[in-house]
Amino acid sequence: MEITTDTHSHHISQQFNNELEDLKTHLLAMGGLVEKQVQDAIYALTEGDSAIAEEVRANDRAINDMQIRIDEECTRILARRQPAASDLRLVMAVTRATSDLERVGDEASKIARHAIKLAEEGEPPRGYIETRHIGNHVRNMIKDALTAFARFDTELALKVAQEDKSVDLEYRSAMRALVTFMMEDPRSISRVLNVIWVLRSLERIGDHANNIAEYVIYLVKGMDVRHSTPESIEERLSES
Amino acid sequence: MEITTDTHSHHISQQFNNELEDLKTHLLAMGGLVEKQVQDAIYALTEGDSAIAEEVRANDRAINDMQIRIDEECTRILARRQPAASDLRLVMAVTRATSDLERVGDEASKIARHAIKLAEEGEPPRGYIETRHIGNHVRNMIKDALTAFARFDTELALKVAQEDKSVDLEYRSAMRALVTFMMEDPRSISRVLNVIWVLRSLERIGDHANNIAEYVIYLVKGMDVRHSTPESIEERLSES
């Protein structure tokens, strides 16, 4: 009798482990697609490639669907498995991260929309070097945040939170340059505004990467570090 | 014995009900504060009242703290009560809504920051009539979304989703007017950009109200209607 019970409980628990692994895999797959969307949107913008931009727009629906499916998985696990402690934190971190990833997807789609407008107007506007630079920066943050999630790596998560500050600085400096440019050449205003919206989207993507990094710390350490500065996160991590 | 068991189970369940009621009350309290922040931020902007704007900035921390506390409540209920069906949906809807409310608080704080900048510059810029109008519109959407949550009212939630479309139209029309104004008077560019950021924040607040309305439908009907048009939401509601 005991053996049967043990086997059964082992079986249940193994299945539960698989479900949690699947959940994580699905989140990371969504993350991979979102990261590619960001990369393609920046490429479409800086190369004036409207075809790629249209693809990014079309893919957004797939990301939305992934969010809904992953959230259904989370709710199903909560209802059937009644996870506790770190299992529960994993489910909560996944449902939060999926929401941020979906919003990153939205921003990539917006960048693609502006890329199409700018490509139609021809004439490559100012701000592309900065845009490409900040774009690569935030794309790496997303990638690192996902790697940190995959590996439960709080060190890497902290690094992402620290990066967000320098993105903000780069963003502000690029914005000032664009505003000056608009003042010098008022005919360029509506064109430059498109680049400004792209910068704004990139800055948001950095924020979302930062959020995902914070969920990793929650997941691993059980500390909710949202709304904390990187310095205080570092301090709390070193004390834990 | 049976009576004891019944009383006990009744007691447990009553306590669980109270916890769910408390959770809802806390979300609505947070919502009330966020709504006031939006109202005060718009007032500070249109009346050039920097003191109110500073208050809005200072209150943002309280909203962040509320989010963390409400999320802790959600996690505690999930771990201890292992809710199922509509109880589980309530907890998930609260945790999602609290995230949107926190972001609305951030947008109110940003509006307040721009209000301070604009007040310093004196000279009331263009776009305030539109800003006040759109501001009141999205504030009502937040209020209605919260009322819909409080009453489990899917009709009102649908109305909020429908409103979001007209906010988008108002936003686009106001943006066009501001861009034209910048072109006509390039010296106003940096001032008008501040108003543009405010409009952008207001449009976002409308999006968050719409999200909260979608959670109400999820909560009451068990249908995840995120990323759906108001038309398809209406259709799905009428079929349910």
Interface residues (C-beta under 8 A of the other chain):
Chain A: R61 N64 D65 Q67 I68 D71 E72 T75 L78 A79 Q82 A84 A85 L88 R89 M92 T95 R96 S99 V179 M182 M183 P186 R187 I189 S190 L193 R200 D224 R226 H227
Chain B: R61 N64 D65 Q67 I68 D71 E72 T75 L78 A79 Q82 A84 A85 L88 R89 M92 T95 R96 S99 V179 M182 M183 P186 R187 I189 S190 L193 R200 D224 R226 H227
